[in-house]
Amino acid sequence: MAVKSVWQYYVPAADVLGLLDLFRRMVNDSLRIGLLNNASSLRKLSLLSYNQLAIRQTTRTQALVRKMPSSNGPGHGCIG
């Protein structure tokens, strides 16, 4: 089977790196919560972790979103 790929050079901006770091920490927190509570389904995991993550991350997420530039042109990938 032939597989084609395209290599593209991309240097993310600091705000994008901040959002990626926030996402990584939220995923890790969700997994920790799931493991501690023996969550065996996505529904149980989301019910257990949603409130805890919302409380901890609301302030930081709002700060990051405020820093993101709004995009009014095509191709920016953000709705602003």
Secondary structure by P-SEA (a helix, b strand, c coil): cbbbbbbbbbbbcaaaaaaaaaaaaaaaaaaaaaaaaccccaaaaaaacaaaaaaacaaaaaaaaaabbbbccccccccc
